[in-house]
Amino acid sequence: MPGTMILQIWDVQHGACAMLTHESEYGVQGRLAMIDSGDNGTTGWKPSTYIKNYLRRDVLDYLFITNADLDHMSDLNNLWREGITVSSFYRNRSVSSGALRIIKEASGELTDDIERYLTLHSDYVHPLDAPFDQSMGGITATTFFNPYPRFYDTNNLSLVVFFKFGPFKILFPGDLEEDGWLALLEQPAFRAELAGTTVLVASHHGRSNGYCQRIFDYFTPQSIVVSDKSIVHTTQKPQYQYAVADHGVLVSNTNRRRRCLTTRKDGWILFKVSENGNYTVTTEYNG
């Protein structure tokens, strides 16, 4: 469909949150999707208040939670406190709420956000009135996940999502670690879907245990996006730059080409993608 895919990856430090919508050629924005619901504890930015007060929406049409850890859902319960209706919920469907509760109880206290996440597993079990692929102006979503109980840890049970608009494709892999990547690579459909991926959001916030060299046998991204806080550990510096196309992407507000974009340096990162696959990248800061 003519128009633009608008994807904004927010700076939520060591967390994850992105918003996605289709804007028509007349400037009208359609349904809203959100990938994870982390917030920024330093600046106070929250997706719930942004949706309610800035976007002036009271419906979130599609919510994807890629990882069952708190940094991917630290503002989840506030969506309900703000009176926002969540129409549909995507997660790793192989894990029951009961199994997840056992996993989360073993790792620490169950916060209100975790409790809300567990509740959603039993609440959202009905067919969708507005399926994503038919309702987002030509944007499509393809999901993969490793099955429970092959994996018992939340990272390797991440929901992996490819969003496509025309020839543009961006991959959100949650917090997959190398073993989880290798398990997904056993699936022919996953290997085929990797081909042509334009942008990769680095798994596990760019930590080295989320890096898997094997996936780059199937695609060469034009850029990598890392959602993370300031570097304090050597594990935050894997060698992604060697997996990216030489030319990288042109950032419109700096007029510089970049192979790796990071929320810690760039703030929010905005992609505007046309139906023919051409796209622009703008960042909050001129990093």
C-alpha positions in Angstrom: 0.0 0.0 0.0 1.4 3.5 -0.8 2.7 5.4 2.2 5.5 5.1 4.8 6.5 2.7 7.5 7.5 4.6 10.6 9.6 2.8 13.1 11.0 4.5 16.2 13.4 2.7 18.5 13.4 4.4 21.9 16.2 5.1 24.3 15.3 3.0 27.3 18.9 2.3 28.4 19.4 -1.4 29.2 15.9 -2.2 27.9 13.8 -2.4 24.8 10.9 -0.4 23.3 10.0 0.4 19.7 6.9 1.7 18.0 5.7 1.0 14.5 2.9 2.4 12.3 1.9 3.0 8.7 1.4 6.5 7.5 -0.7 7.0 4.4 0.4 9.2 1.5 -2.0 11.8 2.9 -0.2 11.8 6.3 -2.8 9.7 8.2 -1.3 7.2 10.6 -2.9 3.8 11.0 -2.8 1.2 13.7 0.0 1.2 16.3 2.3 -1.7 17.1 4.8 -1.7 19.9 7.7 -4.1 20.4 8.5 -4.4 24.1 7.6 -1.9 26.7 10.7 -0.8 28.5 11.0 2.6 30.0 13.9 5.0 30.8 14.4 5.2 34.5 16.8 8.1 34.2 14.8 10.5 32.0 11.4 9.3 33.1 10.2 8.5 29.6 7.5 5.9 29.5 5.8 4.4 26.5 2.4 4.4 28.3 2.4 8.1 28.9 3.8 8.8 25.4 1.0 6.8 23.8 -1.6 8.4 26.0 -0.5 12.1 26.2 1.6 12.6 23.1 0.1 10.3 20.5 -3.3 10.8 22.2 -4.3 7.2 21.6 -6.1 5.0 24.0 -5.7 1.8 22.0 -2.4 -0.1 21.3 -3.4 -2.4 18.5 -0.4 -4.9 18.6 2.0 -5.6 21.4 5.0 -7.9 20.9 7.0 -8.9 24.0 10.2 -10.4 22.8 11.6 -11.4 26.1 10.1 -12.4 29.5 12.6 -10.3 31.5 11.7 -7.0 33.2 13.9 -4.7 31.0 11.5 -5.6 28.1 8.3 -4.8 30.0 9.2 -2.4 32.9 6.2 -0.1 31.8 3.8 -2.9 30.8 1.3 -2.6 33.7 1.2 1.2 33.3 -0.5 0.7 29.9 -3.6 -0.5 31.9 -3.2 2.2 34.5 -3.3 4.8 31.7 -6.5 3.3 30.4 -4.9 2.0 27.2 -6.6 -1.0 25.6 -4.2 -3.6 24.2 -6.0 -5.3 21.3 -3.5 -8.2 20.6 -0.5 -9.7 22.2 2.4 -11.7 20.7 4.8 -13.9 22.6 6.5 -17.3 22.5 3.4 -19.5 22.5 5.2 -22.7 23.5 5.6 -21.6 27.1 2.5 -21.6 29.4 1.9 -19.0 32.0 2.5 -21.7 34.7 5.9 -22.7 33.3 6.9 -19.0 33.0 5.8 -18.3 36.6 8.1 -21.1 37.8 11.0 -19.7 35.6 10.4 -16.1 36.9 10.0 -17.1 40.5 13.4 -18.9 40.4 15.0 -15.6 39.2 13.5 -13.2 41.7 10.5 -11.2 42.8 7.4 -11.1 40.5 6.7 -7.4 39.9 3.4 -6.0 38.8 4.7 -5.9 35.2 5.7 -9.5 35.3 2.3 -10.5 36.8 0.6 -8.6 34.1 2.7 -10.4 31.5 1.7 -13.7 32.9 -1.9 -12.8 33.0 -1.8 -11.8 29.3 -0.9 -15.4 28.4 -4.3 -16.7 29.5 -6.3 -13.6 28.5 -5.2 -13.4 24.8 -6.1 -16.7 23.3 -8.8 -15.7 20.8 -8.5 -15.1 17.0 -7.7 -11.5 16.0 -10.4 -9.2 14.6 -7.7 -7.3 12.7 -4.8 -9.6 11.8 -1.5 -7.7 11.6 -0.6 -8.6 8.0 -3.9 -7.4 6.7 -4.3 -4.3 8.9 -0.9 -2.4 8.9 -0.9 -0.8 5.5 1.3 -3.5 3.9 3.7 -4.0 6.8 3.9 -7.7 7.7 5.3 -9.6 10.7 6.8 -13.0 10.8 7.6 -14.7 14.1 9.8 -17.5 15.3 10.7 -19.0 18.7 12.5 -21.9 20.2 10.2 -24.4 22.0 9.9 -25.0 25.7 11.1 -27.3 27.2 14.0 -27.6 24.8 15.1 -24.3 26.5 14.3 -23.3 30.0 15.9 -19.8 30.1 14.0 -16.7 29.1 16.7 -15.5 26.7 16.7 -18.5 24.4 12.9 -18.6 24.6 12.7 -15.1 23.1 10.2 -14.2 20.5 12.0 -13.3 17.2 10.1 -11.0 14.8 10.8 -9.9 11.3 8.9 -6.8 10.2 8.8 -6.1 6.4 7.6 -3.3 4.2 8.4 -3.8 0.6 12.0 -5.0 0.3 12.9 -3.5 3.7 13.2 -6.0 6.6 14.2 -5.4 10.2 14.8 -8.2 12.7 14.0 -8.0 16.4 15.5 -11.1 18.1 14.8 -10.3 21.8 17.7 -11.6 24.0 18.6 -14.7 22.1 22.0 -16.2 23.0 24.2 -18.2 20.6 22.6 -21.5 21.5 19.2 -20.1 20.7 20.3 -18.7 17.4 21.8 -22.0 16.4 18.6 -23.9 17.3 16.6 -21.5 15.1 19.0 -22.0 12.3 18.0 -25.7 12.2 14.6 -24.4 10.8 14.7 -24.0 7.0 12.0 -21.3 7.2 14.1 -19.3 9.6 17.2 -19.5 7.4 15.1 -18.4 4.4 13.6 -15.5 6.3 17.1 -14.2 7.3 17.9 -13.6 3.7 17.6 -10.0 2.7 17.3 -8.6 6.2 18.2 -4.9 6.0 18.6 -4.0 9.7 19.4 -6.1 12.7 18.5 -5.0 16.2 21.3 -6.6 18.2 20.3 -9.4 20.5 20.6 -9.0 24.2 21.4 -5.3 23.9 24.6 -6.0 22.0 26.0 -8.3 24.7 28.6 -10.7 23.5 26.5 -13.7 24.5 23.9 -12.6 22.1 26.3 -12.6 19.1 26.2 -15.5 16.7 28.5 -15.4 13.7 26.7 -18.1 11.9 23.6 -16.0 11.2 25.7 -13.8 8.9 26.2 -16.7 6.5 22.6 -15.9 5.4 22.5 -12.1 5.2 24.6 -8.9 5.5 22.7 -6.1 7.2 23.1 -2.5 6.2 23.2 -1.5 9.9 23.0 -2.8 13.4 20.9 -1.1 16.1 21.9 -1.6 19.8 19.5 -0.6 22.6 21.6 -0.3 25.7 23.0 1.9 28.4 26.6 3.3 28.6 29.4 0.8 28.3 30.6 -0.5 31.6 31.4 -4.1 30.7 33.6 -5.6 28.0 30.7 -7.9 27.1 28.9 -4.9 25.6 31.4 -4.6 22.7 31.0 -7.6 20.3 32.4 -7.2 16.8 29.2 -6.4 14.9 30.9 -3.9 12.7 32.6 -6.7 10.8 29.2 -8.2 9.9 27.7 -5.1 8.4 27.9 -3.9 4.8 30.9 -1.6 4.1 28.8 1.5 3.3 26.5 1.3 6.4 23.6 3.7 6.4 23.4 7.5 6.0 22.1 9.3 9.1 20.1 12.3 7.7 20.7 14.7 10.6 24.5 14.2 10.7 25.1 13.3 7.0 27.5 10.6 8.2 27.4 6.9 7.3 27.2 4.5 10.3 27.4 0.8 10.5 26.2 0.6 14.1 23.6 2.8 15.8 23.2 2.8 19.6 20.6 4.4 21.8 23.4 5.2 24.3 25.1 7.5 21.7 22.2 8.4 19.4 19.2 8.5 21.6 16.0 7.5 19.8 16.5 6.2 16.3 13.8 6.8 13.7 13.4 4.8 10.4 11.0 6.1 7.7 10.6 3.5 5.0 8.9 3.9 1.6 7.1 1.1 -0.2 10.0 0.7 -2.6 12.4 0.0 0.3 14.2 3.3 0.3 14.5 4.7 3.8 15.9 7.5 5.9 17.4 7.3 9.4 17.2 10.2 11.9 18.6 10.1 15.4 17.8 12.2 18.5 21.4 13.3 19.0 24.1 14.2 16.5 26.4 11.4 17.7 
